[in-house]
Amino acid sequence: MPVQITMPRLSDTMQSGTIVRWNVKEGDSVSSGTVVADVETDKATMEMPVYDDGVISKIMVAAGQQVPVGTPIAIIAVDGDDGSSTASNAVPAQGNASPAAPAASASPAAQQPPRPAVAPSTPAAPAERVRVSPLARRMAEELGVSLDAVRGTGPSGRIVKQDILAAAHQQPAPPAPAVLDTRAQPAQTALAIGTALGAGSSEVVVSGMRQAIARRLVESKSTIPHYQVSMRVNMDPLLELRTMLNAQLEPQGVKLSVNDFIVRACALAMAAHPFFNASWAGDRIILHGDVNVGVAVSLPAERGGGLVVAVLPHANRKGLRDISTETRALAEKARTRGLGPEDMAGATFTISNLGMFGVDNFTAIINPPNSAILACGAAVEQPVVRNHQLVVGHEMQATLSLDHRVIDGAMAAEFLQTVKHNLENPATLLV
């Protein structure tokens, strides 16, 4: 019998989603794990897989179209059924869906919660689909690279970003149009150049994720009484220990970053200073039991740009190696496939580190419902005074942005002193 695929809720705040692209077409066979579409939520562009075998009998929402969560977007035929009975009874989708895009009828089956696609055995199987990551597919379109001519070097022969870049260097870039009219194009990327407004001017279509970022930042700055406290940290002991540990861990494929030490130092400090693991709740302050550290991850332009916060749960119970492994995996997932709701939920404190870009210092906006965010600059080599002597050393400026309703200035200073002590005595982070 036919089974509907509906727009899934891929984040806790998602109300609608945009089909950035379909990776399958009607008549294609799918199996468990097949990524059938890329969906833009209010937080990120994420892959939408199915978990059963089947055949796509009807695609009901076109690429570039935004529809509410729960709207039927495709039909899967199972057990030899071609899905025509469900398709014929379909009604137009509600919300932002185009009137021409049908939705499923209000039958009991249609009212069931969304479930992954299931597929039947059908006589004619289409040609084997090229395995390509969403990021690589978008880059191929933007750079004019034919996927048929690219040999994948990823897992199971999947085409990845490096393959597209290598192929792009071997062919001339296609001429770019003077003006791109997004009204005549599907949303192939989260940011698209719009109709020109005049000489040197143009419009940029704002993705749903960036709209959500804008709303949250305005809400944060307009409702939370921000203030900042900064402190400089001697990074020489940490850099020396990191160099020694990475040399010893290299045979195991482990490479610790400075940010891994910062996450560990903050997690331990949060456990010692409970109000840095707290949220304002109007008539009370909630002190959280779990120490869940969020790490800001920048997304490439082809995934819509902006930032997402990947969360390391129970960070105070994790060693440096676990922090390093989990952070790298989450960052890679965010930049290639997109983070799931479970990867972004529950942060009680956030760290934003621009040191790897050479930024000396900056201030960050609090990520609600957190009460603080730590902005870390680069460990800059400069003249410093150590033991009453002028020497050359590495110093990093750490700046806390704080919710004054929860954390007072003296509390902020004490927390930063603990973080500073942890970073300047990095051996304490190993136990």
MONOR-V535025 format. One line per field, one symbol per residue. ss: DSSP state (h for helix, s for strand, l for the rest). burial: 1 if it has 16 or more other ideal C-beta (glycine too) atoms within 10 Angstrom, else 0. A space follows every 50 residues. Layout:
ss=???
burial=???
//
This chain:
ss=llsssslllllllllsssssssllllllssllllssssssllllsssssl lllssssssllllllssslllssssssllllllhhhhhllssllllllll lssllllllllllllllllllllllllllllslhhhhhhhhhhlllhhhl llllhhhlslhhhhhhhhlllllllllllllhhhllllllllsllllsll sllslllhhhhhhhhhhhhhhhhllssssssssslhhhhhhhhhhhhhhh hhlllllhhhhhhhhhhhhhhhlhhhhsssllllssslllllssssssll hhhlllssssssllhhhllhhhhhhhhhhhhhhhhhllllhhhhllllss ssslhhhllllllllllllllssssslllsssssssllssssssssssss ssslllllhhhhhhhhhhhhhhhhlhhhhhl
burial=01111111111001011111111100011100011111111111111111 01111111111011111111111111110010100110010010001000 11111000010001011111010000000011111111110100101001 01010000111011001100000000000101000111111111000000 00001011110110010001000100001010111101101100100000 00000111111111111111001011111100001001001111111010 01111111111110110101001101100110111111100011001111 11111000001001111011111111111100010000000011111111 1110011000110011011101100100100
//
